[in-house]
Amino acid sequence: MEIKDLQITKMPTVSVNNQSAFEGNIRQESPIEAEIQEWIISYLAQMLEVSPDEINVTTAFDRYGLDSSAAVGLTGDLEDWLGIELEPTLMYDYPTIETLTEYLAEQFTLKV
């Protein structure tokens, strides 16, 4: 199955207080960073049909085989979830979950 044909039927939901398999994979600078990072990990795991444990926060998005339409889709879903406007080039400007999470947490904090 090609990623561009994948339809996400349910948006991942996360809770910062939830103890999960993500614990060892998340750099917890702040609660909002942890929540954003867990959301992105859940999203990618669902999209790629893999266990969240297989998603590494320091691996570049392109290593997971994401094409431009998947990147734009993820950016749009992040916009909807966070309620902030994001650039379509977001995943190219911040090419790993770790760098993207740091940026998004900063933007979200500035908005609030």
Biopython code that builds the backbone (N, CA, C, O; Angstrom):
import numpy as np
from Bio.PDB.StructureBuilder import StructureBuilder

atoms = [
    (1, "MET", "N", (0.845, -1.170, 0.000)),
    (1, "MET", "CA", (0.000, 0.000, 0.000)),
    (1, "MET", "C", (0.892, 1.235, 0.000)),
    (1, "MET", "O", (1.819, 1.341, 0.803)),
    (2, "GLU", "N", (0.606, 2.166, -0.904)),
    (2, "GLU", "CA", (1.365, 3.407, -0.936)),
    (2, "GLU", "C", (0.791, 4.375, 0.078)),
    (2, "GLU", "O", (-0.420, 4.421, 0.296)),
    (3, "ILE", "N", (1.659, 5.138, 0.689)),
    (3, "ILE", "CA", (1.231, 6.081, 1.718)),
    (3, "ILE", "C", (0.257, 7.102, 1.163)),
    (3, "ILE", "O", (-0.692, 7.483, 1.848)),
    (4, "LYS", "N", (0.472, 7.553, -0.068)),
    (4, "LYS", "CA", (-0.402, 8.579, -0.622)),
    (4, "LYS", "C", (-1.848, 8.100, -0.742)),
    (4, "LYS", "O", (-2.766, 8.920, -0.778)),
    (5, "ASP", "N", (-2.062, 6.797, -0.804)),
    (5, "ASP", "CA", (-3.409, 6.246, -0.898)),
    (5, "ASP", "C", (-4.033, 5.956, 0.461)),
    (5, "ASP", "O", (-5.207, 5.594, 0.543)),
    (6, "LEU", "N", (-3.262, 6.112, 1.513)),
    (6, "LEU", "CA", (-3.726, 5.761, 2.849)),
    (6, "LEU", "C", (-4.721, 6.788, 3.364)),
    (6, "LEU", "O", (-4.477, 7.990, 3.266)),
    (7, "GLN", "N", (-5.807, 6.341, 3.896)),
    (7, "GLN", "CA", (-6.790, 7.217, 4.517)),
    (7, "GLN", "C", (-6.760, 6.987, 6.022)),
    (7, "GLN", "O", (-7.003, 5.874, 6.488)),
    (8, "ILE", "N", (-6.463, 8.034, 6.780)),
    (8, "ILE", "CA", (-6.493, 7.933, 8.235)),
    (8, "ILE", "C", (-7.953, 8.045, 8.647)),
    (8, "ILE", "O", (-8.581, 9.084, 8.444)),
    (9, "THR", "N", (-8.482, 7.000, 9.213)),
    (9, "THR", "CA", (-9.896, 6.978, 9.551)),
    (9, "THR", "C", (-10.181, 7.553, 10.924)),
    (9, "THR", "O", (-11.299, 7.984, 11.203)),
    (10, "LYS", "N", (-9.177, 7.560, 11.778)),
    (10, "LYS", "CA", (-9.377, 8.066, 13.131)),
    (10, "LYS", "C", (-8.129, 8.816, 13.541)),
    (10, "LYS", "O", (-7.020, 8.285, 13.468)),
    (11, "MET", "N", (-8.309, 10.043, 13.969)),
    (11, "MET", "CA", (-7.177, 10.831, 14.421)),
    (11, "MET", "C", (-6.670, 10.241, 15.731)),
    (11, "MET", "O", (-7.466, 9.900, 16.605)),
    (12, "PRO", "N", (-5.351, 10.116, 15.875)),
    (12, "PRO", "CA", (-4.819, 9.607, 17.140)),
    (12, "PRO", "C", (-5.148, 10.555, 18.281)),
    (12, "PRO", "O", (-5.104, 11.774, 18.116)),
    (13, "THR", "N", (-5.471, 10.004, 19.418)),
    (13, "THR", "CA", (-5.680, 10.823, 20.606)),
    (13, "THR", "C", (-4.681, 10.376, 21.648)),
    (13, "THR", "O", (-4.348, 9.195, 21.753)),
    (14, "VAL", "N", (-4.211, 11.336, 22.413)),
    (14, "VAL", "CA", (-3.213, 11.015, 23.426)),
    (14, "VAL", "C", (-3.526, 11.750, 24.706)),
    (14, "VAL", "O", (-4.252, 12.745, 24.712)),
    (15, "SER", "N", (-2.979, 11.255, 25.768)),
    (15, "SER", "CA", (-3.082, 11.909, 27.063)),
    (15, "SER", "C", (-1.693, 11.976, 27.662)),
    (15, "SER", "O", (-0.977, 10.976, 27.697)),
    (16, "VAL", "N", (-1.309, 13.156, 28.136)),
    (16, "VAL", "CA", (0.010, 13.321, 28.734)),
    (16, "VAL", "C", (0.157, 12.436, 29.959)),
    (16, "VAL", "O", (1.251, 11.950, 30.244)),
    (17, "ASN", "N", (-0.926, 12.224, 30.682)),
    (17, "ASN", "CA", (-0.866, 11.431, 31.903)),
    (17, "ASN", "C", (-0.903, 9.931, 31.646)),
    (17, "ASN", "O", (-0.700, 9.136, 32.564)),
    (18, "ASN", "N", (-1.159, 9.547, 30.411)),
    (18, "ASN", "CA", (-1.265, 8.137, 30.066)),
    (18, "ASN", "C", (0.122, 7.494, 30.046)),
    (18, "ASN", "O", (1.005, 7.969, 29.332)),
    (19, "GLN", "N", (0.323, 6.452, 30.795)),
    (19, "GLN", "CA", (1.570, 5.697, 30.751)),
    (19, "GLN", "C", (1.475, 4.783, 29.539)),
    (19, "GLN", "O", (0.535, 3.997, 29.423)),
    (20, "SER", "N", (2.438, 4.882, 28.644)),
    (20, "SER", "CA", (2.330, 4.107, 27.420)),
    (20, "SER", "C", (3.676, 3.581, 26.980)),
    (20, "SER", "O", (4.703, 3.815, 27.618)),
    (21, "ALA", "N", (3.645, 2.866, 25.873)),
    (21, "ALA", "CA", (4.868, 2.321, 25.293)),
    (21, "ALA", "C", (5.766, 3.418, 24.751)),
    (21, "ALA", "O", (6.928, 3.161, 24.437)),
    (22, "PHE", "N", (5.257, 4.626, 24.636)),
    (22, "PHE", "CA", (6.036, 5.729, 24.095)),
    (22, "PHE", "C", (7.058, 6.267, 25.086)),
    (22, "PHE", "O", (7.971, 6.986, 24.682)),
    (23, "GLU", "N", (6.937, 5.947, 26.350)),
    (23, "GLU", "CA", (7.759, 6.571, 27.386)),
    (23, "GLU", "C", (9.238, 6.614, 27.055)),
    (23, "GLU", "O", (9.863, 7.664, 27.202)),
    (24, "GLY", "N", (9.813, 5.517, 26.616)),
    (24, "GLY", "CA", (11.236, 5.496, 26.334)),
    (24, "GLY", "C", (11.611, 6.215, 25.057)),
    (24, "GLY", "O", (12.794, 6.435, 24.794)),
    (25, "ASN", "N", (10.630, 6.580, 24.263)),
    (25, "ASN", "CA", (10.875, 7.175, 22.960)),
    (25, "ASN", "C", (10.658, 8.684, 22.967)),
    (25, "ASN", "O", (10.873, 9.336, 21.944)),
    (26, "ILE", "N", (10.239, 9.253, 24.093)),
    (26, "ILE", "CA", (9.872, 10.663, 24.135)),
    (26, "ILE", "C", (10.856, 11.458, 24.982)),
    (26, "ILE", "O", (11.152, 11.102, 26.123)),
    (27, "ARG", "N", (11.353, 12.537, 24.400)),
    (27, "ARG", "CA", (12.197, 13.482, 25.120)),
    (27, "ARG", "C", (11.243, 14.477, 25.773)),
    (27, "ARG", "O", (10.692, 15.337, 25.086)),
    (28, "GLN", "N", (11.039, 14.379, 27.069)),
    (28, "GLN", "CA", (10.007, 15.169, 27.733)),
    (28, "GLN", "C", (10.561, 16.466, 28.306)),
    (28, "GLN", "O", (10.910, 16.546, 29.484)),
    (29, "GLU", "N", (10.634, 17.469, 27.455)),
    (29, "GLU", "CA", (11.045, 18.795, 27.892)),
    (29, "GLU", "C", (9.898, 19.484, 28.623)),
    (29, "GLU", "O", (10.112, 20.156, 29.633)),
    (30, "SER", "N", (8.701, 19.318, 28.120)),
    (30, "SER", "CA", (7.526, 19.939, 28.718)),
    (30, "SER", "C", (6.324, 19.050, 28.433)),
    (30, "SER", "O", (6.367, 18.207, 27.537)),
    (31, "PRO", "N", (5.247, 19.240, 29.198)),
    (31, "PRO", "CA", (4.052, 18.424, 28.941)),
    (31, "PRO", "C", (3.506, 18.605, 27.527)),
    (31, "PRO", "O", (3.064, 17.635, 26.910)),
    (32, "ILE", "N", (3.529, 19.833, 27.005)),
    (32, "ILE", "CA", (2.996, 20.043, 25.655)),
    (32, "ILE", "C", (3.881, 19.360, 24.616)),
    (32, "ILE", "O", (3.370, 18.791, 23.652)),
    (33, "GLU", "N", (5.200, 19.409, 24.798)),
    (33, "GLU", "CA", (6.094, 18.703, 23.874)),
    (33, "GLU", "C", (5.817, 17.204, 23.903)),
    (33, "GLU", "O", (5.753, 16.560, 22.856)),
    (34, "ALA", "N", (5.656, 16.661, 25.081)),
    (34, "ALA", "CA", (5.389, 15.223, 25.209)),
    (34, "ALA", "C", (4.090, 14.848, 24.515)),
    (34, "ALA", "O", (4.018, 13.825, 23.835)),
    (35, "GLU", "N", (3.067, 15.671, 24.685)),
    (35, "GLU", "CA", (1.778, 15.370, 24.070)),
    (35, "GLU", "C", (1.855, 15.464, 22.551)),
    (35, "GLU", "O", (1.327, 14.605, 21.844)),
    (36, "ILE", "N", (2.512, 16.504, 22.051)),
    (36, "ILE", "CA", (2.660, 16.652, 20.602)),
    (36, "ILE", "C", (3.465, 15.488, 20.038)),
    (36, "ILE", "O", (3.101, 14.912, 19.013)),
    (37, "GLN", "N", (4.543, 15.150, 20.699)),
    (37, "GLN", "CA", (5.399, 14.067, 20.220)),
    (37, "GLN", "C", (4.653, 12.740, 20.209)),
    (37, "GLN", "O", (4.774, 11.971, 19.256)),
    (38, "GLU", "N", (3.905, 12.472, 21.230)),
    (38, "GLU", "CA", (3.145, 11.225, 21.280)),
    (38, "GLU", "C", (2.078, 11.194, 20.189)),
    (38, "GLU", "O", (1.827, 10.146, 19.595)),
    (39, "TRP", "N", (1.449, 12.341, 19.923)),
    (39, "TRP", "CA", (0.439, 12.420, 18.865)),
    (39, "TRP", "C", (1.068, 12.093, 17.517)),
    (39, "TRP", "O", (0.520, 11.306, 16.745)),
    (40, "ILE", "N", (2.225, 12.700, 17.232)),
    (40, "ILE", "CA", (2.894, 12.465, 15.951)),
    (40, "ILE", "C", (3.321, 11.003, 15.828)),
    (40, "ILE", "O", (3.164, 10.404, 14.764)),
    (41, "ILE", "N", (3.850, 10.433, 16.887)),
    (41, "ILE", "CA", (4.237, 9.016, 16.873)),
    (41, "ILE", "C", (3.017, 8.140, 16.594)),
    (41, "ILE", "O", (3.089, 7.224, 15.774)),
    (42, "SER", "N", (1.911, 8.409, 17.259)),
    (42, "SER", "CA", (0.678, 7.638, 17.036)),
    (42, "SER", "C", (0.199, 7.777, 15.598)),
    (42, "SER", "O", (-0.186, 6.797, 14.961)),
    (43, "TYR", "N", (0.228, 8.993, 15.103)),
    (43, "TYR", "CA", (-0.214, 9.281, 13.737)),
    (43, "TYR", "C", (0.623, 8.492, 12.728)),
    (43, "TYR", "O", (0.081, 7.804, 11.862)),
    (44, "LEU", "N", (1.950, 8.599, 12.850)),
    (44, "LEU", "CA", (2.827, 7.886, 11.913)),
    (44, "LEU", "C", (2.684, 6.373, 12.037)),
    (44, "LEU", "O", (2.655, 5.669, 11.027)),
    (45, "ALA", "N", (2.596, 5.875, 13.249)),
    (45, "ALA", "CA", (2.439, 4.433, 13.446)),
    (45, "ALA", "C", (1.162, 3.939, 12.774)),
    (45, "ALA", "O", (1.159, 2.891, 12.128)),
    (46, "GLN", "N", (0.078, 4.696, 12.928)),
    (46, "GLN", "CA", (-1.181, 4.309, 12.294)),
    (46, "GLN", "C", (-1.052, 4.394, 10.775)),
    (46, "GLN", "O", (-1.503, 3.497, 10.063)),
    (47, "MET", "N", (-0.442, 5.461, 10.280)),
    (47, "MET", "CA", (-0.282, 5.649, 8.843)),
    (47, "MET", "C", (0.569, 4.537, 8.221)),
    (47, "MET", "O", (0.258, 4.027, 7.144)),
    (48, "LEU", "N", (1.637, 4.176, 8.913)),
    (48, "LEU", "CA", (2.575, 3.182, 8.388)),
    (48, "LEU", "C", (2.220, 1.748, 8.770)),
    (48, "LEU", "O", (2.861, 0.796, 8.325)),
    (49, "GLU", "N", (1.183, 1.610, 9.607)),
    (49, "GLU", "CA", (0.736, 0.306, 10.084)),
    (49, "GLU", "C", (1.866, -0.449, 10.781)),
    (49, "GLU", "O", (2.149, -1.608, 10.481)),
    (50, "VAL", "N", (2.505, 0.259, 11.731)),
    (50, "VAL", "CA", (3.572, -0.325, 12.545)),
    (50, "VAL", "C", (3.282, -0.016, 14.009)),
    (50, "VAL", "O", (2.415, 0.796, 14.329)),
    (51, "SER", "N", (4.014, -0.670, 14.875)),
    (51, "SER", "CA", (3.904, -0.388, 16.305)),
    (51, "SER", "C", (4.531, 0.976, 16.594)),
    (51, "SER", "O", (5.535, 1.332, 15.978)),
    (52, "PRO", "N", (3.959, 1.738, 17.515)),
    (52, "PRO", "CA", (4.576, 3.010, 17.908)),
    (52, "PRO", "C", (6.024, 2.844, 18.364)),
    (52, "PRO", "O", (6.827, 3.767, 18.230)),
    (53, "ASP", "N", (6.358, 1.677, 18.900)),
    (53, "ASP", "CA", (7.734, 1.411, 19.330)),
    (53, "ASP", "C", (8.725, 1.420, 18.164)),
    (53, "ASP", "O", (9.929, 1.578, 18.370)),
    (54, "GLU", "N", (8.219, 1.251, 16.948)),
    (54, "GLU", "CA", (9.085, 1.229, 15.770)),
    (54, "GLU", "C", (9.377, 2.624, 15.224)),
    (54, "GLU", "O", (10.169, 2.773, 14.293)),
    (55, "ILE", "N", (8.746, 3.637, 15.793)),
    (55, "ILE", "CA", (8.951, 5.017, 15.352)),
    (55, "ILE", "C", (10.031, 5.645, 16.225)),
    (55, "ILE", "O", (9.913, 5.683, 17.449)),
    (56, "ASN", "N", (11.079, 6.135, 15.581)),
    (56, "ASN", "CA", (12.192, 6.770, 16.284)),
    (56, "ASN", "C", (12.106, 8.275, 16.068)),
    (56, "ASN", "O", (12.002, 8.733, 14.930)),
    (57, "VAL", "N", (12.147, 9.043, 17.144)),
    (57, "VAL", "CA", (11.949, 10.495, 17.059)),
    (57, "VAL", "C", (13.103, 11.222, 16.383)),
    (57, "VAL", "O", (12.955, 12.384, 16.007)),
    (58, "THR", "N", (14.245, 10.568, 16.219)),
    (58, "THR", "CA", (15.387, 11.218, 15.571)),
    (58, "THR", "C", (15.585, 10.769, 14.120)),
    (58, "THR", "O", (16.519, 11.216, 13.455)),
    (59, "THR", "N", (14.717, 9.897, 13.635)),
    (59, "THR", "CA", (14.777, 9.447, 12.244)),
    (59, "THR", "C", (14.043, 10.448, 11.363)),
    (59, "THR", "O", (12.942, 10.886, 11.697)),
    (60, "ALA", "N", (14.648, 10.807, 10.246)),
    (60, "ALA", "CA", (14.033, 11.769, 9.324)),
    (60, "ALA", "C", (12.742, 11.193, 8.744)),
    (60, "ALA", "O", (12.637, 9.994, 8.487)),
    (61, "PHE", "N", (11.757, 12.081, 8.543)),
    (61, "PHE", "CA", (10.470, 11.650, 7.999)),
    (61, "PHE", "C", (10.641, 10.928, 6.664)),
    (61, "PHE", "O", (9.945, 9.948, 6.401)),
    (62, "ASP", "N", (11.549, 11.396, 5.825)),
    (62, "ASP", "CA", (11.713, 10.757, 4.522)),
    (62, "ASP", "C", (12.212, 9.318, 4.635)),
    (62, "ASP", "O", (12.008, 8.525, 3.717)),
    (63, "ARG", "N", (12.852, 8.975, 5.731)),
    (63, "ARG", "CA", (13.291, 7.591, 5.949)),
    (63, "ARG", "C", (12.096, 6.656, 6.159)),
    (63, "ARG", "O", (12.214, 5.445, 5.969)),
    (64, "TYR", "N", (10.956, 7.210, 6.547)),
    (64, "TYR", "CA", (9.743, 6.409, 6.711)),
    (64, "TYR", "C", (8.969, 6.296, 5.404)),
    (64, "TYR", "O", (7.908, 5.673, 5.360)),
    (65, "GLY", "N", (9.499, 6.899, 4.335)),
    (65, "GLY", "CA", (8.859, 6.799, 3.031)),
    (65, "GLY", "C", (7.708, 7.763, 2.823)),
    (65, "GLY", "O", (6.882, 7.553, 1.934)),
    (66, "LEU", "N", (7.638, 8.811, 3.620)),
    (66, "LEU", "CA", (6.555, 9.774, 3.459)),
    (66, "LEU", "C", (6.792, 10.623, 2.219)),
    (66, "LEU", "O", (7.870, 11.192, 2.047)),
    (67, "ASP", "N", (5.792, 10.708, 1.361)),
    (67, "ASP", "CA", (5.903, 11.564, 0.191)),
    (67, "ASP", "C", (5.313, 12.936, 0.506)),
    (67, "ASP", "O", (4.863, 13.180, 1.625)),
    (68, "SER", "N", (5.316, 13.826, -0.478)),
    (68, "SER", "CA", (4.869, 15.198, -0.227)),
    (68, "SER", "C", (3.395, 15.265, 0.153)),
    (68, "SER", "O", (3.014, 16.094, 0.980)),
    (69, "SER", "N", (2.561, 14.415, -0.428)),
    (69, "SER", "CA", (1.139, 14.460, -0.073)),
    (69, "SER", "C", (0.916, 13.984, 1.363)),
    (69, "SER", "O", (0.040, 14.503, 2.054)),
    (70, "ALA", "N", (1.695, 13.009, 1.815)),
    (70, "ALA", "CA", (1.595, 12.565, 3.211)),
    (70, "ALA", "C", (2.069, 13.662, 4.150)),
    (70, "ALA", "O", (1.492, 13.861, 5.219)),
    (71, "ALA", "N", (3.124, 14.379, 3.753)),
    (71, "ALA", "CA", (3.644, 15.480, 4.573)),
    (71, "ALA", "C", (2.614, 16.594, 4.697)),
    (71, "ALA", "O", (2.407, 17.136, 5.783)),
    (72, "VAL", "N", (1.974, 16.931, 3.594)),
    (72, "VAL", "CA", (0.942, 17.975, 3.620)),
    (72, "VAL", "C", (-0.256, 17.508, 4.445)),
    (72, "VAL", "O", (-0.842, 18.298, 5.184)),
    (73, "GLY", "N", (-0.621, 16.238, 4.326)),
    (73, "GLY", "CA", (-1.724, 15.696, 5.121)),
    (73, "GLY", "C", (-1.441, 15.749, 6.609)),
    (73, "GLY", "O", (-2.302, 16.144, 7.395)),
    (74, "LEU", "N", (-0.240, 15.354, 6.999)),
    (74, "LEU", "CA", (0.147, 15.413, 8.408)),
    (74, "LEU", "C", (0.135, 16.850, 8.902)),
    (74, "LEU", "O", (-0.341, 17.125, 10.003)),
    (75, "THR", "N", (0.652, 17.764, 8.101)),
    (75, "THR", "CA", (0.662, 19.178, 8.487)),
    (75, "THR", "C", (-0.757, 19.694, 8.679)),
    (75, "THR", "O", (-1.032, 20.400, 9.649)),
    (76, "GLY", "N", (-1.659, 19.351, 7.767)),
    (76, "GLY", "CA", (-3.054, 19.775, 7.889)),
    (76, "GLY", "C", (-3.726, 19.205, 9.122)),
    (76, "GLY", "O", (-4.477, 19.905, 9.801)),
    (77, "ASP", "N", (-3.463, 17.945, 9.415)),
    (77, "ASP", "CA", (-4.052, 17.330, 10.604)),
    (77, "ASP", "C", (-3.481, 17.935, 11.884)),
    (77, "ASP", "O", (-4.197, 18.090, 12.873)),
    (78, "LEU", "N", (-2.186, 18.277, 11.865)),
    (78, "LEU", "CA", (-1.587, 18.974, 13.014)),
    (78, "LEU", "C", (-2.223, 20.349, 13.203)),
    (78, "LEU", "O", (-2.492, 20.758, 14.333)),
    (79, "GLU", "N", (-2.465, 21.064, 12.104)),
    (79, "GLU", "CA", (-3.136, 22.368, 12.184)),
    (79, "GLU", "C", (-4.496, 22.237, 12.855)),
    (79, "GLU", "O", (-4.838, 23.003, 13.755)),
    (80, "ASP", "N", (-5.261, 21.256, 12.403)),
    (80, "ASP", "CA", (-6.595, 21.032, 12.975)),
    (80, "ASP", "C", (-6.507, 20.686, 14.454)),
    (80, "ASP", "O", (-7.276, 21.208, 15.261)),
    (81, "TRP", "N", (-5.588, 19.823, 14.810)),
    (81, "TRP", "CA", (-5.463, 19.367, 16.194)),
    (81, "TRP", "C", (-4.974, 20.473, 17.117)),
    (81, "TRP", "O", (-5.501, 20.647, 18.216)),
    (82, "LEU", "N", (-3.962, 21.223, 16.673)),
    (82, "LEU", "CA", (-3.384, 22.272, 17.520)),
    (82, "LEU", "C", (-4.125, 23.602, 17.426)),
    (82, "LEU", "O", (-4.010, 24.445, 18.315)),
    (83, "GLY", "N", (-4.883, 23.788, 16.351)),
    (83, "GLY", "CA", (-5.598, 25.049, 16.177)),
    (83, "GLY", "C", (-4.684, 26.209, 15.821)),
    (83, "GLY", "O", (-4.982, 27.359, 16.143)),
    (84, "ILE", "N", (-3.562, 25.911, 15.153)),
    (84, "ILE", "CA", (-2.653, 26.966, 14.711)),
    (84, "ILE", "C", (-2.330, 26.759, 13.235)),
    (84, "ILE", "O", (-2.335, 25.632, 12.740)),
    (85, "GLU", "N", (-2.049, 27.861, 12.539)),
    (85, "GLU", "CA", (-1.706, 27.783, 11.125)),
    (85, "GLU", "C", (-0.245, 27.359, 10.972)),
    (85, "GLU", "O", (0.640, 27.877, 11.654)),
    (86, "LEU", "N", (-0.013, 26.417, 10.074)),
    (86, "LEU", "CA", (1.334, 25.891, 9.851)),
    (86, "LEU", "C", (1.683, 25.962, 8.367)),
    (86, "LEU", "O", (0.803, 25.877, 7.510)),
    (87, "GLU", "N", (2.952, 26.117, 8.074)),
    (87, "GLU", "CA", (3.431, 26.158, 6.692)),
    (87, "GLU", "C", (3.385, 24.755, 6.079)),
    (87, "GLU", "O", (3.660, 23.772, 6.767)),
    (88, "PRO", "N", (3.038, 24.656, 4.790)),
    (88, "PRO", "CA", (3.008, 23.341, 4.148)),
    (88, "PRO", "C", (4.381, 22.664, 4.083)),
    (88, "PRO", "O", (4.466, 21.446, 3.927)),
    (89, "THR", "N", (5.449, 23.447, 4.202)),
    (89, "THR", "CA", (6.814, 22.904, 4.149)),
    (89, "THR", "C", (7.326, 22.467, 5.520)),
    (89, "THR", "O", (8.508, 22.163, 5.677)),
    (90, "LEU", "N", (6.455, 22.437, 6.488)),
    (90, "LEU", "CA", (6.823, 22.180, 7.879)),
    (90, "LEU", "C", (7.725, 20.957, 8.061)),
    (90, "LEU", "O", (8.734, 21.029, 8.763)),
    (91, "MET", "N", (7.370, 19.850, 7.440)),
    (91, "MET", "CA", (8.131, 18.613, 7.647)),
    (91, "MET", "C", (9.478, 18.626, 6.929)),
    (91, "MET", "O", (10.346, 17.803, 7.219)),
    (92, "TYR", "N", (9.648, 19.546, 6.007)),
    (92, "TYR", "CA", (10.952, 19.692, 5.353)),
    (92, "TYR", "C", (11.837, 20.634, 6.161)),
    (92, "TYR", "O", (13.057, 20.475, 6.206)),
    (93, "ASP", "N", (11.209, 21.612, 6.793)),
    (93, "ASP", "CA", (11.945, 22.551, 7.642)),
    (93, "ASP", "C", (12.367, 21.902, 8.963)),
    (93, "ASP", "O", (13.411, 22.238, 9.521)),
    (94, "TYR", "N", (11.560, 20.986, 9.450)),
    (94, "TYR", "CA", (11.814, 20.268, 10.715)),
    (94, "TYR", "C", (11.696, 18.773, 10.402)),
    (94, "TYR", "O", (10.629, 18.188, 10.586)),
    (95, "PRO", "N", (12.783, 18.152, 9.930)),
    (95, "PRO", "CA", (12.705, 16.827, 9.310)),
    (95, "PRO", "C", (12.611, 15.619, 10.234)),
    (95, "PRO", "O", (12.571, 14.488, 9.750)),
    (96, "THR", "N", (12.576, 15.823, 11.553)),
    (96, "THR", "CA", (12.405, 14.686, 12.465)),
    (96, "THR", "C", (11.274, 14.996, 13.441)),
    (96, "THR", "O", (10.884, 16.152, 13.604)),
    (97, "ILE", "N", (10.762, 13.975, 14.074)),
    (97, "ILE", "CA", (9.725, 14.181, 15.085)),
    (97, "ILE", "C", (10.264, 15.068, 16.200)),
    (97, "ILE", "O", (9.557, 15.946, 16.696)),
    (98, "GLU", "N", (11.498, 14.843, 16.589)),
    (98, "GLU", "CA", (12.089, 15.616, 17.678)),
    (98, "GLU", "C", (12.159, 17.109, 17.350)),
    (98, "GLU", "O", (11.744, 17.938, 18.159)),
    (99, "THR", "N", (12.680, 17.458, 16.170)),
    (99, "THR", "CA", (12.791, 18.881, 15.821)),
    (99, "THR", "C", (11.425, 19.499, 15.560)),
    (99, "THR", "O", (11.190, 20.654, 15.914)),
    (100, "LEU", "N", (10.530, 18.746, 14.949)),
    (100, "LEU", "CA", (9.180, 19.244, 14.693)),
    (100, "LEU", "C", (8.439, 19.490, 16.000)),
    (100, "LEU", "O", (7.751, 20.501, 16.145)),
    (101, "THR", "N", (8.574, 18.581, 16.939)),
    (101, "THR", "CA", (7.923, 18.722, 18.240)),
    (101, "THR", "C", (8.397, 19.969, 18.971)),
    (101, "THR", "O", (7.586, 20.714, 19.522)),
    (102, "GLU", "N", (9.693, 20.198, 18.979)),
    (102, "GLU", "CA", (10.237, 21.387, 19.645)),
    (102, "GLU", "C", (9.656, 22.657, 19.035)),
    (102, "GLU", "O", (9.244, 23.565, 19.757)),
    (103, "TYR", "N", (9.624, 22.721, 17.709)),
    (103, "TYR", "CA", (9.072, 23.888, 17.019)),
    (103, "TYR", "C", (7.585, 24.062, 17.326)),
    (103, "TYR", "O", (7.146, 25.161, 17.666)),
    (104, "LEU", "N", (6.814, 22.991, 17.208)),
    (104, "LEU", "CA", (5.369, 23.087, 17.429)),
    (104, "LEU", "C", (5.038, 23.479, 18.864)),
    (104, "LEU", "O", (4.122, 24.270, 19.091)),
    (105, "ALA", "N", (5.761, 22.943, 19.822)),
    (105, "ALA", "CA", (5.521, 23.301, 21.226)),
    (105, "ALA", "C", (5.775, 24.787, 21.440)),
    (105, "ALA", "O", (5.030, 25.452, 22.159)),
    (106, "GLU", "N", (6.826, 25.304, 20.816)),
    (106, "GLU", "CA", (7.127, 26.733, 20.928)),
    (106, "GLU", "C", (6.020, 27.577, 20.294)),
    (106, "GLU", "O", (5.586, 28.570, 20.878)),
    (107, "GLN", "N", (5.562, 27.187, 19.103)),
    (107, "GLN", "CA", (4.502, 27.928, 18.418)),
    (107, "GLN", "C", (3.194, 27.868, 19.197)),
    (107, "GLN", "O", (2.491, 28.872, 19.319)),
    (108, "PHE", "N", (2.872, 26.701, 19.720)),
    (108, "PHE", "CA", (1.639, 26.538, 20.477)),
    (108, "PHE", "C", (1.677, 27.384, 21.743)),
    (108, "PHE", "O", (0.679, 28.006, 22.107)),
    (109, "THR", "N", (2.825, 27.410, 22.413)),
    (109, "THR", "CA", (2.985, 28.202, 23.632)),
    (109, "THR", "C", (2.859, 29.690, 23.329)),
    (109, "THR", "O", (2.259, 30.429, 24.110)),
    (110, "LEU", "N", (3.416, 30.140, 22.205)),
    (110, "LEU", "CA", (3.307, 31.547, 21.813)),
    (110, "LEU", "C", (1.861, 31.930, 21.516)),
    (110, "LEU", "O", (1.449, 33.059, 21.782)),
    (111, "LYS", "N", (1.089, 30.991, 20.965)),
    (111, "LYS", "CA", (-0.317, 31.245, 20.639)),
    (111, "LYS", "C", (-1.153, 31.406, 21.901)),
    (111, "LYS", "O", (-2.048, 32.250, 21.957)),
    (112, "VAL", "N", (-0.862, 30.601, 22.905)),
    (112, "VAL", "CA", (-1.632, 30.601, 24.148)),
    (112, "VAL", "C", (-1.160, 31.727, 24.993)),
    (112, "VAL", "O", (-1.668, 31.926, 26.097)),
]
sb = StructureBuilder()
sb.init_structure("model")
sb.init_model(0)
sb.init_chain("A")
sb.init_seg("    ")
for serial, (resi, resn, name, xyz) in enumerate(atoms, 1):
    if name == "N":
        sb.init_residue(resn, " ", resi, " ")
    sb.init_atom(name, np.array(xyz, "f"), 0.0, 1.0, " ", f" {name:<3s}", serial, name[0])
structure = sb.get_structure()
